[in-house]
Amino acid sequence: MTSISIHCLSADELDAHADALAEIMARTVEDGAAIGYMQPFSHTDGLAFFTGQVFPEVRAGRRRLLVAGLDGKTVGSVQLITVLPPNQPHRCEVAKMMVHPSARRKGVGRALMQALDAEARAAGKTLVTLDTKTGDKAEPLYRAAGFQTAGVIPCYALDPDGKAQHATTYMYKAL
């Protein structure tokens, strides 16, 4: 039986998770996930992303970083951006939902999204938004979590292999 645990990292816990998060990101991008990065994407690239961009935002209190453990091993993460422009104090944004390819279809993504909802509510937010590659594996997960489609933008970004452009679907959930 697998045991999934979800934990929102404190500033003091970030560095201890850096390598695991970098590896999840590297494997996710190499597996074709459209999360804003191109292939090839290495562990070093992932480490630079987390230590240079994400960790400072978490330490500043503008972002929450949730990690998923499966049988004691870190296998996924998602970010919740809680500080947006002054006219949007009620809204937060989902960023970089990642589950290691070896841990997919085991309930990790669903558990991360449930925990993310709780974090958004705890932050006093009433609207959660995200965007995802149209037709991507994650789109049904977001729908199952209660997200509605707001619209689709064609030719939004390149696929990670650079061979084609893809559309993105903007989604929202009222809490």
N, CA, C and O of each residue as an XYZ file, in Angstrom:
700
protein
N       0.842     -1.181      0.000
C       0.000      0.000      0.000
C       0.888      1.246      0.000
O       1.842      1.341      0.773
N       0.567      2.183     -0.863
C       1.354      3.408     -0.928
C       0.778      4.450      0.021
O      -0.431      4.515      0.243
N       1.661      5.251      0.568
C       1.272      6.291      1.502
C       1.739      7.636      0.959
O       2.939      7.865      0.805
N       0.784      8.534      0.667
C       1.093      9.860      0.143
C       1.040     10.864      1.285
O       0.085     10.895      2.061
N       2.076     11.680      1.373
C       2.090     12.766      2.354
C       2.316     14.077      1.619
O       3.074     14.129      0.651
N       1.663     15.130      2.075
C       1.817     16.462      1.493
C       2.260     17.399      2.604
O       1.735     17.365      3.717
N       3.240     18.237      2.277
C       3.790     19.147      3.279
C       4.107     20.489      2.620
O       4.722     20.534      1.555
N       3.686     21.571      3.254
C       4.038     22.915      2.797
C       5.362     23.280      3.461
O       5.451     23.361      4.687
N       6.383     23.498      2.646
C       7.723     23.732      3.179
C       7.852     25.110      3.827
O       7.372     26.112      3.299
N       8.501     25.130      4.962
C       8.857     26.392      5.605
C      10.182     26.864      5.007
O      10.874     26.102      4.333
N      10.522     28.106      5.257
C      11.783     28.654      4.748
C      12.975     27.833      5.219
O      13.949     27.678      4.483
N      12.908     27.310      6.424
C      14.016     26.525      6.978
C      14.167     25.150      6.333
O      15.223     24.529      6.453
N      13.143     24.672      5.661
C      13.169     23.335      5.067
C      13.561     23.321      3.589
O      13.793     22.250      3.027
N      13.637     24.466      2.965
C      13.836     24.541      1.517
C      15.115     23.856      1.050
O      15.070     22.989      0.177
N      16.241     24.232      1.618
C      17.529     23.717      1.141
C      17.613     22.198      1.216
O      18.239     21.571      0.361
N      16.996     21.605      2.219
C      17.035     20.148      2.371
C      16.278     19.430      1.253
O      16.515     18.248      1.004
N      15.368     20.137      0.581
C      14.575     19.537     -0.493
C      15.055     19.932     -1.891
O      14.495     19.474     -2.887
N      16.071     20.766     -1.974
C      16.503     21.313     -3.265
C      16.846     20.233     -4.285
O      16.378     20.297     -5.422
N      17.640     19.256     -3.910
C      18.046     18.222     -4.870
C      16.865     17.395     -5.358
O      16.763     17.108     -6.551
N      15.979     17.012     -4.458
C      14.815     16.214     -4.857
C      13.916     17.009     -5.796
O      13.424     16.468     -6.787
N      13.697     18.285     -5.496
C      12.865     19.126     -6.353
C      13.501     19.327     -7.721
O      12.808     19.295     -8.738
N      14.809     19.534     -7.755
C      15.520     19.700     -9.028
C      15.398     18.446     -9.882
O      15.216     18.536    -11.096
N      15.496     17.293     -9.262
C      15.389     16.032     -9.998
C      13.979     15.822    -10.539
O      13.811     15.378    -11.675
N      12.973     16.136     -9.740
C      11.587     16.021    -10.208
C      11.373     16.925    -11.412
O      10.768     16.514    -12.402
N      11.868     18.152    -11.329
C      11.687     19.086    -12.438
C      12.413     18.608    -13.689
O      11.858     18.659    -14.786
N      13.646     18.147    -13.533
C      14.412     17.667    -14.688
C      13.691     16.513    -15.369
O      13.568     16.501    -16.594
N      13.216     15.550    -14.601
C      12.522     14.392    -15.184
C      11.190     14.801    -15.810
O      10.783     14.251    -16.833
N      10.518     15.767    -15.192
C       9.231     16.232    -15.702
C       9.397     16.923    -17.051
O       8.648     16.647    -17.987
N      10.373     17.819    -17.153
C      10.612     18.517    -18.424
C      11.090     17.532    -19.485
O      10.632     17.580    -20.627
N      11.996     16.651    -19.123
C      12.492     15.668    -20.094
C      11.381     14.729    -20.560
O      11.442     14.195    -21.668
N      10.363     14.528    -19.716
C       9.219     13.688    -20.079
C       8.213     14.440    -20.953
O       7.229     13.856    -21.407
N       8.456     15.734    -21.191
C       7.618     16.488    -22.115
C       6.626     17.448    -21.492
O       5.803     18.018    -22.208
N       6.673     17.646    -20.187
C       5.732     18.571    -19.550
C       6.006     20.004    -19.999
O       7.152     20.450    -20.055
N       4.927     20.707    -20.314
C       5.023     22.097    -20.759
C       4.895     23.009    -19.540
O       3.806     23.489    -19.226
N       6.006     23.239    -18.862
C       6.005     24.092    -17.666
C       6.947     25.288    -17.836
O       7.451     25.844    -16.860
N       7.170     25.668    -19.092
C       7.935     26.878    -19.359
C       9.403     26.681    -19.670
O      10.131     27.660    -19.832
N       9.856     25.442    -19.759
C      11.277     25.178    -19.991
C      11.469     24.250    -21.176
O      10.571     23.497    -21.551
N      12.655     24.318    -21.757
C      12.968     23.557    -22.966
C      13.926     22.410    -22.654
O      14.685     22.459    -21.687
N      13.873     21.390    -23.486
C      14.811     20.262    -23.419
C      16.066     20.621    -24.205
O      15.965     21.353    -25.189
N      17.210     20.154    -23.825
C      17.465     19.351    -22.637
C      17.386     20.211    -21.378
O      17.669     21.409    -21.400
N      16.996     19.570    -20.291
C      16.861     20.237    -18.999
C      17.477     19.326    -17.954
O      17.059     18.179    -17.797
N      18.461     19.830    -17.247
C      19.236     18.996    -16.325
C      18.861     19.237    -14.860
O      18.118     20.161    -14.527
N      19.390     18.393    -14.025
C      19.266     18.551    -12.567
C      19.818     19.920    -12.155
O      19.229     20.607    -11.320
N      20.940     20.307    -12.740
C      21.556     21.608    -12.446
C      20.622     22.747    -12.826
O      20.522     23.737    -12.101
N      19.932     22.612    -13.968
C      18.952     23.626    -14.378
C      17.822     23.726    -13.354
O      17.394     24.824    -12.996
N      17.345     22.578    -12.890
C      16.282     22.559    -11.892
C      16.720     23.179    -10.579
O      15.964     23.913     -9.942
N      17.940     22.881    -10.182
C      18.486     23.447     -8.949
C      18.558     24.975     -9.050
O      18.218     25.683     -8.101
N      19.000     25.471    -10.199
C      19.079     26.920    -10.407
C      17.690     27.557    -10.341
O      17.528     28.642     -9.782
N      16.695     26.888    -10.907
C      15.329     27.405    -10.865
C      14.832     27.517     -9.423
O      14.351     28.570     -9.006
N      14.949     26.442     -8.678
C      14.423     26.461     -7.309
C      15.197     27.409     -6.405
O      14.591     28.210     -5.693
N      16.520     27.334     -6.419
C      17.302     28.171     -5.502
C      17.305     29.641     -5.920
O      17.377     30.526     -5.068
N      17.227     29.906     -7.221
C      17.287     31.278     -7.698
C      15.954     31.985     -7.811
O      15.885     33.204     -7.657
N      14.879     31.227     -8.082
C      13.582     31.863     -8.310
C      12.520     31.516     -7.267
O      11.824     32.402     -6.771
N      12.398     30.256     -6.940
C      11.309     29.833     -6.057
C      11.625     30.083     -4.585
O      10.827     30.698     -3.879
N      12.768     29.618     -4.122
C      13.090     29.738     -2.699
C      13.057     31.183     -2.205
O      12.531     31.424     -1.119
N      13.597     32.164     -2.951
C      13.505     33.550     -2.474
C      12.053     34.030     -2.319
O      11.744     34.796     -1.407
N      11.172     33.579     -3.211
C       9.762     33.963     -3.127
C       9.081     33.323     -1.916
O       8.246     33.953     -1.266
N       9.436     32.079     -1.615
C       8.890     31.408     -0.425
C       9.381     32.124      0.830
O       8.601     32.404      1.740
N      10.671     32.413      0.870
C      11.239     33.098      2.046
C      10.621     34.480      2.261
O      10.496     34.946      3.394
N      10.235     35.129      1.157
C       9.627     36.457      1.246
C       8.131     36.390      1.567
O       7.494     37.421      1.782
N       7.572     35.177      1.597
C       6.160     35.015      1.916
C       5.211     35.266      0.766
O       4.010     35.431      0.979
N       5.730     35.298     -0.452
C       4.896     35.552     -1.624
C       4.453     34.277     -2.339
O       3.637     34.325     -3.260
N       4.991     33.147     -1.913
C       4.722     31.880     -2.592
C       4.778     30.756     -1.564
O       5.561     30.799     -0.614
N       3.946     29.766     -1.769
C       3.986     28.560     -0.936
C       4.408     27.401     -1.822
O       4.001     27.305     -2.979
N       5.220     26.533     -1.270
C       5.745     25.384     -2.004
C       5.340     24.116     -1.270
O       5.778     23.860     -0.148
N       4.502     23.336     -1.918
C       4.041     22.080     -1.346
C       4.796     20.938     -1.996
O       5.018     20.939     -3.207
N       5.189     19.965     -1.193
C       5.866     18.781     -1.719
C       5.053     17.546     -1.367
O       4.391     17.482     -0.331
N       5.125     16.570     -2.258
C       4.438     15.297     -2.058
C       5.464     14.208     -1.838
O       6.460     14.111     -2.555
N       5.202     13.394     -0.837
C       6.028     12.226     -0.583
C       5.221     10.971     -0.852
O       4.031     10.909     -0.545
N       5.862      9.989     -1.415
C       5.230      8.697     -1.674
C       6.133      7.640     -1.071
O       7.261      7.439     -1.520
N       5.630      6.972     -0.059
C       6.413      5.968      0.661
C       7.765      6.524      1.110
O       8.792      5.851      1.019
N       7.741      7.771      1.598
C       8.939      8.377      2.164
C       9.865      9.079      1.189
O      10.883      9.632      1.605
N       9.541      9.071     -0.101
C      10.393      9.709     -1.109
C       9.648     10.894     -1.719
O       8.470     10.775     -2.058
N      10.325     12.042     -1.863
C       9.712     13.222     -2.475
C       9.529     12.968     -3.968
O      10.492     12.699     -4.687
N       8.265     13.058     -4.427
C       7.956     12.710     -5.821
C       7.170     13.783     -6.562
O       6.897     13.629     -7.753
N       6.801     14.863     -5.885
C       6.026     15.881     -6.570
C       6.038     17.198     -5.831
O       6.420     17.279     -4.663
N       5.607     18.234     -6.543
C       5.491     19.554     -5.919
C       4.524     20.418     -6.713
O       4.244     20.160     -7.884
N       4.031     21.438     -6.053
C       3.212     22.462     -6.691
C       3.431     23.749     -5.907
O       3.716     23.726     -4.710
N       3.292     24.865     -6.604
C       3.482     26.168     -5.972
C       2.181     26.952     -6.004
O       1.386     26.832     -6.935
N       1.982     27.750     -4.979
C       0.832     28.634     -4.901
C       1.362     30.053     -4.728
O       1.943     30.391     -3.697
N       1.154     30.869     -5.743
C       1.580     32.269     -5.698
C       0.462     33.047     -5.019
O      -0.645     33.146     -5.548
N       0.752     33.594     -3.854
C      -0.291     34.221     -3.043
C      -0.281     35.742     -3.080
O      -1.259     36.372     -2.678
N       0.790     36.338     -3.549
C       0.853     37.799     -3.627
C       0.827     38.199     -5.099
O       1.758     37.932     -5.859
N      -0.267     38.847     -5.467
C      -0.491     39.298     -6.839
C      -0.686     40.812     -6.815
O      -0.565     41.417     -5.750
N      -0.982     41.440     -7.943
C      -1.157     42.897     -7.940
C      -2.187     43.362     -6.901
O      -3.060     42.590     -6.505
N      -2.086     44.614     -6.463
C      -2.948     45.130     -5.395
C      -4.453     45.011     -5.663
O      -5.242     44.938     -4.721
N      -4.854     44.991     -6.928
C      -6.286     44.887     -7.222
C      -6.781     43.437     -7.234
O      -7.926     43.178     -7.605
N      -5.916     42.484     -6.827
C      -6.291     41.072     -6.830
C      -5.948     40.388     -5.496
O      -5.361     39.306     -5.494
N      -6.303     40.999     -4.381
C      -5.934     40.398     -3.094
C      -6.674     39.092     -2.800
O      -6.260     38.317     -1.938
N      -7.751     38.858     -3.509
C      -8.585     37.669     -3.304
C      -8.120     36.463     -4.119
O      -8.620     35.355     -3.927
N      -7.167     36.672     -5.025
C      -6.783     35.639     -5.991
C      -5.397     35.094     -5.698
O      -4.536     35.794     -5.165
N      -5.198     33.835     -6.053
C      -3.872     33.219     -6.020
C      -3.722     32.383     -7.290
O      -4.698     32.124     -7.994
N      -2.507     31.971     -7.569
C      -2.226     31.290     -8.831
C      -1.412     30.023     -8.602
O      -0.454     30.012     -7.829
N      -1.811     28.964     -9.284
C      -1.096     27.693     -9.245
C       0.069     27.768    -10.227
O      -0.082     28.276    -11.338
N       1.226     27.264     -9.816
C       2.390     27.245    -10.705
C       3.152     25.931    -10.560
O       3.250     25.367     -9.471
N       3.678     25.467    -11.665
C       4.619     24.338    -11.723
C       4.157     23.094    -10.958
O       4.846     22.612    -10.059
N       2.988     22.588    -11.328
C       2.535     21.297    -10.791
C       3.392     20.221    -11.445
O       3.375     20.061    -12.666
N       4.145     19.480    -10.623
C       5.057     18.459    -11.157
C       4.972     17.186    -10.328
O       5.026     17.220     -9.099
N       4.839     16.064    -11.024
C       4.915     14.756    -10.384
C       5.934     13.943    -11.169
O       5.851     13.850    -12.394
N       6.887     13.361    -10.469
C       7.907     12.538    -11.126
C       7.205     11.481    -11.976
O       6.234     10.876    -11.523
N       7.683     11.246    -13.207
C       7.030     10.259    -14.079
C       6.812      8.893    -13.427
O       5.826      8.222    -13.734
N       7.695      8.474    -12.550
C       7.554      7.162    -11.907
C       6.437      7.127    -10.863
O       6.042      6.052    -10.414
N       5.927      8.300    -10.476
C       4.904      8.366     -9.429
C       3.536      8.789     -9.960
O       2.617      9.025     -9.176
N       3.393      8.885    -11.260
C       2.120      9.325    -11.831
C       1.061      8.226    -11.752
O       1.368      7.036    -11.680
N      -0.193      8.672    -11.767
C      -1.362      7.774    -11.722
C      -1.460      7.032    -10.389
O      -1.994      5.925    -10.320
N      -0.936      7.659     -9.333
C      -0.979      7.044     -8.002
C      -1.673      7.941     -6.981
O      -1.643      7.659     -5.783
N      -2.300      9.024     -7.454
C      -3.015      9.922     -6.559
C      -2.204     11.088     -6.031
O      -2.699     11.877     -5.225
N      -0.956     11.207     -6.479
C      -0.085     12.279     -5.978
C      -0.595     13.652     -6.417
O      -0.689     14.566     -5.599
N      -0.922     13.801     -7.693
C      -1.427     15.078     -8.194
C      -2.714     15.490     -7.503
O      -2.881     16.652     -7.132
N      -3.618     14.547     -7.332
C      -4.887     14.817     -6.650
C      -4.630     15.284     -5.210
O      -5.247     16.242     -4.744
N      -3.726     14.608     -4.520
C      -3.403     14.990     -3.139
C      -2.778     16.385     -3.086
O      -3.084     17.166     -2.185
N      -1.910     16.700     -4.041
C      -1.311     18.038     -4.090
C      -2.379     19.107     -4.302
O      -2.344     20.154     -3.656
N      -3.330     18.848     -5.204
C      -4.373     19.833     -5.481
C      -5.297     20.025     -4.278
O      -5.736     21.144     -4.014
N      -5.594     18.961     -3.554
C      -6.423     19.089     -2.351
C      -5.702     19.930     -1.293
O      -6.312     20.786     -0.653
N      -4.424     19.684     -1.118
C      -3.646     20.458     -0.149
C      -3.513     21.912     -0.592
O      -3.525     22.825      0.235
N      -3.388     22.119     -1.893
C      -3.291     23.469     -2.433
C      -4.565     24.253     -2.131
O      -4.496     25.427     -1.767
N      -5.723     23.616     -2.277
C      -6.992     24.260     -1.928
C      -6.981     24.717     -0.471
O      -7.375     25.841     -0.159
N      -6.530     23.842      0.405
C      -6.483     24.176      1.833
C      -5.547     25.354      2.085
O      -5.858     26.229      2.893
N      -4.406     25.385      1.403
C      -3.461     26.503      1.555
C      -4.075     27.806      1.055
O      -3.907     28.854      1.678
N      -4.786     27.742     -0.068
C      -5.424     28.941     -0.616
C      -6.476     29.478      0.356
O      -6.550     30.682      0.601
N      -7.274     28.585      0.896
C      -8.292     29.001      1.866
C      -7.639     29.601      3.115
O      -8.094     30.622      3.630
N      -6.576     28.962      3.594
C      -5.872     29.456      4.782
C      -5.289     30.846      4.545
O      -5.151     31.637      5.478
N      -4.949     31.137      3.294
C      -4.411     32.456      2.941
C      -5.523     33.477      2.700
O      -5.250     34.634      2.381
N      -6.779     33.045      2.855
C      -7.905     33.959      2.679
C      -8.276     34.211      1.231
O      -8.941     35.202      0.930
N      -7.864     33.347      0.342
C      -8.140     33.529     -1.083
C      -9.502     32.932     -1.442
O      -9.935     31.943     -0.851
N     -10.168     33.549     -2.418
C     -11.468     33.054     -2.865
C     -11.476     32.659     -4.336
O     -12.484     32.162     -4.840
N     -10.362     32.874     -5.026
C     -10.266     32.504     -6.437
C      -8.864     31.972     -6.717
O      -7.866     32.599     -6.363
N      -8.807     30.807     -7.356
C      -7.530     30.188     -7.732
C      -7.511     30.085     -9.249
O      -8.490     29.646     -9.855
N      -6.397     30.488     -9.872
C      -6.281     30.402    -11.329
C      -5.040     29.599    -11.707
O      -4.108     29.444    -10.918
N      -5.061     29.094    -12.941
C      -3.906     28.377    -13.470
C      -3.996     28.356    -14.982
O      -5.044     28.650    -15.558
N      -2.891     28.007    -15.619
C      -2.937     27.708    -17.047
C      -2.203     26.403    -17.272
O      -1.269     26.062    -16.547
N      -2.640     25.681    -18.285
C      -2.056     24.385    -18.601
C      -2.102     24.162    -20.102
O      -2.973     24.697    -20.788
N      -1.181     23.388    -20.605
C      -1.175     23.049    -22.021
C      -2.503     22.387    -22.365
O      -2.905     21.417    -21.722
N      -3.173     22.909    -23.367
C      -4.457     22.361    -23.785
C      -4.295     20.900    -24.191
O      -3.448     20.558    -25.016
N      -5.123     20.048    -23.595
C      -5.067     18.622    -23.896
C      -4.009     17.855    -23.125
O      -3.841     16.654    -23.336
N      -3.294     18.528    -22.235
C      -2.233     17.880    -21.468
C      -2.811     16.885    -20.464
O      -4.001     16.912    -20.151
N      -1.937     16.003    -19.969
C      -2.334     14.992    -18.980
C      -2.920     15.617    -17.724
O      -3.763     15.006    -17.068
N      -2.491     16.816    -17.381
C      -2.943     17.453    -16.141
C      -4.327     18.083    -16.263
O      -4.984     18.316    -15.249
N      -4.775     18.360    -17.468
C      -6.059     19.054    -17.629
C      -7.225     18.293    -16.978
O      -8.027     18.918    -16.284
N      -7.350     16.978    -17.169
C      -8.438     16.256    -16.480
C      -8.296     16.290    -14.951
O      -9.298     16.304    -14.237
N      -7.080     16.304    -14.461
C      -6.849     16.404    -13.017
C      -7.420     17.717    -12.490
O      -8.098     17.735    -11.464
N      -7.146     18.811    -13.191
C      -7.641     20.111    -12.760
C      -9.169     20.165    -12.816
O      -9.810     20.719    -11.922
N      -9.742     19.590    -13.862
C     -11.209     19.549    -13.959
C     -11.799     18.753    -12.790
O     -12.786     19.167    -12.181
N     -11.190     17.621    -12.490
C     -11.667     16.789    -11.378
C     -11.533     17.517    -10.041
O     -12.280     17.242     -9.103
N     -10.583     18.443     -9.958
C     -10.381     19.233     -8.736
C     -11.331     20.428     -8.666
O     -11.279     21.210     -7.717
N     -12.200     20.571     -9.676
C     -13.204     21.621     -9.652
C     -12.886     22.862    -10.458
O     -13.614     23.851    -10.372
N     -11.813     22.835    -11.242
C     -11.468     23.996    -12.063
C     -12.346     24.045    -13.311
O     -12.684     23.014    -13.891
N     -12.708     25.258    -13.709
C     -13.511     25.519    -14.905
C     -12.617     26.180    -15.950
O     -11.660     26.873    -15.607
N     -12.929     25.964    -17.208
C     -12.171     26.606    -18.282
C     -12.653     28.038    -18.473
O     -13.850     28.291    -18.604
N     -11.710     28.966    -18.487
C     -12.017     30.367    -18.757
C     -11.822     30.679    -20.235
O     -12.523     31.523    -20.794
N     -10.866     29.995    -20.870
C     -10.603     30.226    -22.280
C      -9.336     29.534    -22.732
O      -8.567     29.009    -21.927
N      -9.138     29.546    -24.045
C      -7.981     28.896    -24.660
C      -7.274     29.914    -25.543
O      -7.916     30.647    -26.294
N      -5.957     29.956    -25.450
C      -5.146     30.818    -26.310
C      -4.347     29.913    -27.241
O      -3.544     29.110    -26.766
N      -4.547     30.022    -28.560
C      -3.793     29.176    -29.491
C      -2.341     29.633    -29.615
O      -2.015     30.788    -29.340
N      -1.489     28.722    -30.028
C      -0.073     29.031    -30.316
C       0.588     29.783    -29.159
O       1.332     30.737    -29.387
N       0.326     29.369    -27.944
C       0.771     30.084    -26.751
C       2.260     29.917    -26.483
O       2.944     30.883    -26.145
N       2.762     28.695    -26.633
C       4.164     28.429    -26.299
C       4.673     27.240    -27.104
O       3.897     26.503    -27.713
N       5.981     27.072    -27.095
C       6.591     25.910    -27.739
C       6.513     24.698    -26.825
O       6.572     24.828    -25.602
N       6.379     23.524    -27.421
C       6.541     22.290    -26.662
C       7.987     22.230    -26.183
O       8.855     22.866    -26.781
N       8.267     21.478    -25.113
C       9.625     21.421    -24.569
C      10.689     20.955    -25.562
O      11.862     21.301    -25.423
N      10.283     20.171    -26.566
C      11.257     19.720    -27.566
C      11.446     20.741    -28.683
O      12.286     20.546    -29.561
N      10.674     21.829    -28.661
C      10.807     22.901    -29.632
C      10.231     22.612    -31.001
O      10.394     23.424    -31.913
N       9.568     21.492    -31.176
C       9.095     21.080    -32.502
C       7.748     21.668    -32.897
O       7.434     21.726    -34.086
N       6.952     22.103    -31.940
C       5.623     22.623    -32.264
C       5.175     23.613    -31.203
O       5.665     23.617    -30.073
N       4.231     24.450    -31.602
C       3.583     25.346    -30.657
C       2.335     24.650    -30.111
O       1.753     23.787    -30.768
N       1.942     25.035    -28.914
C       0.711     24.481    -28.360
C      -0.156     25.593    -27.776
O       0.320     26.681    -27.453
N      -1.434     25.282    -27.652
C      -2.380     26.196    -27.018
C      -2.290     26.033    -25.506
O      -1.805     25.019    -25.003
N      -2.763     27.045    -24.792
C      -2.876     26.924    -23.337
C      -4.320     27.173    -22.931
O      -5.018     27.988    -23.534
N      -4.749     26.470    -21.914
C      -6.090     26.617    -21.363
C      -5.980     27.327    -20.018
O      -5.286     26.861    -19.114
N      -6.669     28.453    -19.895
C      -6.745     29.157    -18.617
C      -7.933     28.608    -17.840
O      -9.025     28.439    -18.383
N      -7.703     28.334    -16.568
C      -8.732     27.730    -15.727
C      -8.830     28.493    -14.407
O      -7.892     29.174    -13.993
N      -9.987     28.363    -13.759
C     -10.196     29.028    -12.477
C     -11.073     28.163    -11.579
O     -11.792     27.277    -12.039
N     -10.987     28.449    -10.300
C     -11.823     27.770     -9.310
C     -12.184     28.771     -8.224
O     -11.310     29.370     -7.597
N     -13.483     28.944     -8.011
C     -13.943     29.783     -6.907
C     -13.972     28.929     -5.647
O     -14.480     27.808     -5.663
N     -13.431     29.456     -4.566
C     -13.422     28.717     -3.299
C     -14.572     29.169     -2.407
O     -14.729     28.661     -1.297
